[in-house]
Amino acid sequence: MTAPEQQPESRAVPWLRPVDSSAPAAGRPLVGELGAPLRIALVDPESAFTQVVIKRAEQLDWRHRIFATPPPIDELQAMKLNAIVLDLEVCGEGEGRWEYLARLAAALPDTGLVVATASSTVAQRVRGLRLGADDWIVKPSHPEEVLARVQAVVRRRRGAEVKRAPDPSAHGELQIRPDRYQVHVGGTSSGLTRREYELTLLLVAAEGRVLEREEIYRRIWGYEMPRGDRSVDVFVRKIRKKIEVLSPGWRYIHTHFGIGYRFEAEPAGDG
């Protein structure tokens, strides 16, 4: 059992067991493949929860670290994690916890982010998912379910990576930068969150085709859109606000009322 960490440790990442360099390369598991060891971090002060999850993770030969307090985000970045399981209770009260979650999701776009809390409201879960969490677990949970959800999140992350455009592309004044998970205008980042960037990239990849709200939701959030949910509309408004303030002479995301959205760079004066 790995003891909870109160202070972040060296960037050498001591929790990763070294690979035997004498073993044939073909016989070494590729970290991050499903079925091979994953790298996970649990940010959770509850020893009972972490003990049962880590016990099962160790049986799968997963690499892991446990933090009882929120570590610096750059420390987590250095670990090259596949997934993070985060209890928001460790992030304090009020808006601070949500700010940490948003910064974490934005800073680690390739890392699955699962929130695990003892209690929560529907509004809190919706807010967390909109800020960038990939899944939300209510504790206590069976360790098999926790790890299965982590695997599912990692699988979706990998699927999103495969769909990313391999090279930068330009649209009007926008430059899509898959290497930075960001959209730039004249070298200035638009500051999109992970979800906002993924939604933008999805619309761009449609090459002018109108995507229905339900399809957008299913491909970005990974499940069917609940009746009455307005998440897609909310995210489109946020994206428009961020890119149009940098590129006011162009319109990029077009609304097709009652249907969905289409991406096409058009000068603002063209109607």
Secondary structure, DSSP 8 states (H G I E B T S, - for coil): ----BSS---TT-TTS----TTS-GGGS--TTSTTS--EEEEE---HHHHHHHHHHHHHTT-EEEEESS---HHHHHHTT-SEEEE-GGGG-STHHHHHHHHHHHHH-TTSEEEEEES---HHHHHHHHHHT-SEEEESS--HHHHHHHHHHHHHHHHHHHHHS-SS-EEETTEEEETTTTEEEETTEE----HHHHHHHHHHHHTTT--EEHHHHHHHHHSS---TT--HHHHHHHHHHHHHHTT-TTEEEEEEETTTEEEEEEEEGGG-
